[in-house]
Amino acid sequence: MGWENRADDDPEGDRPDGAIRSLAELNAAAAVCAAQFPTVGLIWWAWTQQGDDYGGSYTFLFVLAVAVMALVTPLVMPFVGIAHAVAHIVPAGHLARLTARHVRGPAWAWHLVYAGALAVVWAVVTALLWSWPFLITATVLGALGVLPVLGLGHFRRRARVTGRPQGFWAVWLPSLFASVTLFLLVFVGGALATVVGLVGYQAPALSASQLTGVWRGADGAALRLDPGGKAELTKLPTESESGDWYDDPPYTVCEGTGNWSTGRTGDRDAVVVRLDSGCGRQTYWKIGGTEAAPELFAWFGDPDAGEVWILVRG
């Protein structure tokens, strides 16, 4: 007989081993919840990187971040898993068992239903307290409840076979292996999708006529591009004459007139600006942003730790 998937006449707490089984269920739910969060964190990070990185090189920072995550994750995830289990999965399980005693249907299905309902409740709470977007929050929390409910059902079936709840390591070790496997699958899949161009940022393609106009940046910087190829600069950073990355600042602020043309540097289309005077050198302002909100940007100094200037339409 299964203690989890049938509508028992007496609550678990009324049985001699009810407290032990409740703790075992909390332990199993926390383990499954914790297993999915490293992958969730990876997906969230990849989503935040969908925007323009302005051609910066962050390889060292990425490697450092992964190393820190590898050290911190095993210490943090158990607490995150317990919090998720207590606030979401375990309460939904209790409601599912209460319902299964009076309404036909498997307890695991009711567990999914109540996990979705609690996701909506928490989405309302977060929307009221922190102005989180309701629909997105409810969808994400609902999705985060599916794997723990199904994983908990797996451990319940194993408990029925053995005749006793699963112990601490019996749930946390499989959870660890599943977490690593899921993380690697998503990581490798995402890397392959990026290489073949299925995902990732794509800079907008702007014609010469679309580039004409005034582009403005910080500290009063402005770049006016006329249709005839004439350019007018106001407090605009340009490549310094020395070309030394370690100049402070690593650029020269120039004003005056010059000319511009379209070009390409690296993997980006760009606007090449040349001054008539001897202030600075020709500068490649790369095209970035989106089709709806295009930008021009230029890196000055060390590509790994330099300074990026961004111009938007004035």
Summary of the structure (lengths in Angstrom):
residues: 314
radius of gyration: 28.4
end to end distance: 72.1
largest distance: 90.3
contacts: 933
relative contact order: 0.12
helix: 52%
strand: 20%
